């Protein structure tokens, strides 16, 4: 099933992101974890793709396993940084042959070596080039892309960032998923701005449950996300008690999701960090909300 068909429904939905193992020795453990999350029956699951494509084989294997065993639609990530055109075309062909319907098209993170290298020699420098490659393949994929409510770190300002986002959408993107947010007001403001810029595709806000205090610094480093004082107070008060922090983090994420639903955002994506217990807890907290049509237009 294509993700865009799920997003065009009126009912509330929740999706989860999982990541493949870095090494073959961890495959069975990660596979079990992702299956536990799939058993929660989310709207779909996205499976990430390691830097430089290092885990690409596991990405597709896990995505296929989830679909075959649990009939949960999957969104397979594909990055293009440091990849040749032939490599990317081969991967697109492989995705098609495996029956993958949905691709999350990303440039990919830059390693220190890539940042120091000569980008003029790359076959792909931006995600929009990968999106065009997927469209030119002739295969009928549903394509997702990333967006940044707090501005992409390489953009000079939000206006430039939204301009580049519009280029990706015009190239063939069907929906967008945001970088993690901890303040919903930032997302609402961003959504208004991109709609004004003519970007009309569905946009999923990305929510990351912070279940231990050590995740805060990592989340800021990865995304540059703004941490509201309300959330900082939770970490300060509960951070030294692992069980209390876990419960508080799940409650905070649940509150964010409920607020998004109540304000007309019908589809939310959760960065579940391969934690089935967290995914299950959030699904349980929303058990009487999910999959219902409250008459809200998406």
Helices and strands as residue ranges (DSSP letters): H 3-7, E 13-18, G 24-26, H 27-38, E 45-47, G 51-53, H 56-70, E 74-79, H 85-97, E 102-106, H 112-116, G 119-121, H 127-136, E 142-147, H 158-171, E 175-180, H 184-196, E 202-207, H 214-223, H 229-238, H 242-262, E 267-271, H 276-285
